Amino acid sequence: MKQKKKAEKIIFESEKDVPLMPISLGPMLWNRTGAWRNIRPEINLTECIQCGICWKFCPDVAIAIENEFPVIDYDYCKGCGICAEECPTKCIAMVEERK
């Protein structure tokens, strides 16, 4: 059985403390790509440690942080599963898309 990664909550004093990372905001503002998905991420907020790793790794900028918890914008989420794979507590599950 694979052991869970030990993770701690990462706190940044301001946006200037966030490490540099690639983000593309241009095309996603006009192209709602959520219809491409056949699986979707669902977050179990009771197990979330609010580390922000899912937000950092989302290539479509489809995850926002609201009230210190991640919220997925399904209009833009393509269902790639990167957020679920990178989550240290595995509180994000990829489930079959509902029609």
SULPEFEN-V27353 format. One record per helix or strand. SS is the DSSP state (A for helix, B for strand). FROM is the first residue (numbers start at 1). TO is the last residue. If there is no record, write none. Layout:
BEGIN
ss->SS from->FROM to->TO
ss->SS from->FROM to->TO
END
This chain:
BEGIN
ss->A from->15 to->17
ss->A from->27 to->29
ss->A from->34 to->36
ss->B from->39 to->43
ss->A from->53 to->57
ss->B from->63 to->66
ss->B from->69 to->72
ss->A from->82 to->86
ss->B from->92 to->96
END
